[in-house]
Amino acid sequence: MLKHARRLFVSLGLAAATLMAATPPAAQAQIPYFRNLLAATSGRYAAIVVDAKTGEVLYDRHADAPRYPASITKVMTLYLTFEALSTGKLHLDDRVVFSPHASAQAPTKLGVRPGDSVSVSEAIQAMTTLSANDAAVAMAEKIGGTESRFTALMNLRAQELGMQNTHFANANGLPDSRNLSTARDIAILSRAAMRDYPQYYHYFSQRSFTFRGRYVQNHNHMLEGVQGVDGLKTGFTNASGFNIAISGVRDGRRLIVVVLGGPTRVQRDQNAEDLLLTGFDVMRRRAMGEKLTIAQNLFEPEPTGPVVRPPVEQGDGDQDALKIELTSAPPPRAKVRGQPAKPAAKAERWGVQVGEFRSRADAKEQIALVQRKFGRHFDSADGAAEKAGRRYRAVFTGFSQGEAKDACRALKAKRLACAVVEPS
């Protein structure tokens, strides 16, 4: 029975990997990637957004590039712990003894002395909230006998789940050049954890726990800061940068977002939030009949002198996170046979939208950038930051239809987001 179940999980994992390998063509919600963040990440940045139900990839950037997962490694340690619990090999009140090897792990850790023990439940909570390196190794030794044997189990399970570009070298993600994964593989693992062991997923949502009088707060600040986020795991080393895998649900739709190589915790979290909220917007608009995906759109302006970095405010400033734009053109209107042709719109009423931003200042900055780099297409147009709900659209008006299309072609040739706006 278990053998057949394992084969089923392998098939599901490989099917998920195949499904997640491609994004179907559709209208796209654009995500411009600004140069300050690009420089700050030093090539370590990678991200992916996945529909947790279907495995469809809504957005990916460098999703298959090898990266150091850091403490997100513990999601696999937890996956195998949940597997042992579900098969009766472990129980939540079993004791996990800390060996000298486990106790000697570098912080962050519980600080349990060799020979002392904690319950399986405490070890799980220590991994999900504190990201305790000693608890991860102690659990690995509890299940595998030694950490090296447990690591072999980790790699076996990774292959079975379809994590084709992952190799684990330890149970906790502490620096090791052999400990590698990708944003796509981490999304596959995150999806498997919630799919295969939903009865234990609540541990990833736990915001804090108390261990022997010590209050421990979850390192994942998005659990409190972003509505709908209920897991999974953060990670950081100097080599990896700031990593996070999160999952969130709204209106019955669940998404998984993985961001690797963030330059700071705040920027990483803001990026992950932007991707998550854009993903939810895409799903909502799909439910209304739009064919829409999230697509990365890289635009790095040519240097024109020293980069002046303004003071960073959380949630604002181009070096704080990716700015998300939803700029898909409206679907074409159906032609009704026998209906008289619509009179040509006045030339000056056509517009071009070049972005949608969190603040008016960001929208104005994008307008200025477009005017500076694409002046011949926009010199005769009027740029304005228009309020749209809680966001601001950067829009130019005063084009003929042909001029608007030409301007957008010029922007898209440089991989800058753009959409023609019909006369209202």
Secondary structure, 3 states (H helix, E strand, C coil): CHHHHHHHHHHHHHHHHHHCCCCCCCEEEEEEECHHHHHHHCCCCEEEEEECCCCCEEEEECCCCCECCHHHHHHHHHHHHHHHHHCCCCCCCCEEECCHHHHCCCCCCCCCCCCCEEEHHHHHHHHHHHCCHHHHHHHHHHHHCCHHHHHHHHHHHHHHHCCCCCECCCCCCCCCCCCEECHHHHHHHHHHHHHHCHHHCHHHHCCEEEECCEEEECCCCHHHHCCCEEEEEEEEECCCEEEEEEEEEECCEEEEEEEEEECCHHHHHHHHHHHHHHHHHHHHHHHCCCCEEEEEEECCCCCCCCCCCCCCECCECCCCCCCCCCCCCCCCCCCCCCCCCCCCCCHHHEEEEEEEECCHHHHHHHHHHHHHHCHHHHCCCEEEEEEECCEEEEEEEEECHHHHHHHHHHHHHCCCCCEEECCC
